[in-house]
């Protein structure tokens, strides 16, 4: 039997803002995870970023988990919360989750650790998968997700900036202790660029996965799309001529991914129409003053 000093240590980090319901479910999922004796879950660092609901009460209620709560009274954003998690983590591996995802694999944490070791990865992108669509809108959005997944996995076996999703990632201590996020830029894209530019190893895996809920209203989808669009605009803060190539996608890959998806899911046509509608809506005078609210229908 190996002694504790040979165990691989793990910390989980969660930055949350008003996630009392989703955090309850996620912590329950973590509580049910199966870990080998060679792995020690040292702590779960939860940063409550200006939450005004019972997010902190939920974190305190899980006595069976090694939770360390960082309670911030003012909201500073996800990148700042992740920075606090990185500063306080000391484990061999740090896995970060959005608070509104679900874990359904009984050994998801083990699978992620195994893939990190197998691929000698310093940054591991964990596959994010949508829950089964229940409405017409969700089926339309699911078709678009399938198309994008087909497209992104066709680029360098999935090892690219587009698979580095913010919902779930694993970091080696060697990398996360050197990673400092810039405010106002997309932290997931930034982590990928920092990994590659710093000569660390990046890998994407579909062996470990988490689940998320698709928006169930056009307004929620619009709010989410606006948020992603703003993140994309902020890439300009990242992109010099040295960075632009990370985002390049051959047109043949785009066309092939769309054709493959259309054959299986003609609902993708509905996504084209929805996208056109939102683009035209953005041209309206009031669109620039749009206030992004919390997207509630994506909360599992």
C-alpha positions, 0 to 999 in steps of 0.5 A: 500500500502506498503512503500518503506522500505518494498520493496525487493531490487534487483541488477543485475550484468553483467561482460562483455568483448567485448559484445556490440551486446549481451549487447544491447539485454540483456539490452533490455530484462531487460528493458521489465521485469515486476516487482511487486510494492513490488520489486525495481530494485536498480541498474544494475552493468556492469563491462567492463573487458578490452573491446575494442569495444563499450560495455561501450557506450552501457551501457551508452546509456540505460538512462531508466535503473539504470546502474552503469558502472565499466570500466576496461582498462585491462582484469582480467577475469570473477571472478574478475569482479564478485568480483567487482560486489559483493563488490558494490552491497547492495541489498537484492538479486543479480542476475548475468547474462552472457552478451550473454544470452537472457531473454524471460520470461516477469516475469523471475526476479519475478520468480527467486525472488519467487523461492528464497523466496519459497525455502529460497535459498541463491544461486539459480541456474536459468535454462539455455536453448538453442535456437532452433537448426538451423544446424546439428551441433547444433542439435547434441550439443542440444542432448548432452545438453538434456542428461546432463540436464536429468542426472543433474536433476536426482541428488538430484532433480537438487540440485547439483554442475552441475546445478550451471551454470555460465550464470545465478544465484541469491544470497542472500545478506547474502551469496554474501557479504561473497563470495570471489572468488579465481582466476584461479578456476571455479567461478560457482563451487566455489560458489556452494561449498562455499554455501554448505560448509558455511551452506547456502541454494542452490536450482535449479529452472526450473521456471525461465530460460534464453536462450543461443545460441549453437556453430555453428561451430566445431572450436567454439565448440572446443574452448568452450570445451577447456575452460570448460576442463581447468575449470575442471582441475582447480578443483584440486585447489578446491578439497581436499578429502572433495570436490570430492564427489560433482562431483560424479555421479552414473554410472546408472544415466549416462547410464539411461540419455544416453539411454533416450536421444538416444531414443528421439534424436539419434543425440546424437550418433553424439556427441559421434563421435565429442567428440572422434574427439576432444579428439584425436585432443588434443593429437596432439603436437600443441594442448597444445599451442592452443590459445582460441579465442572469441566464436562468433557463440554463440552470440545471 
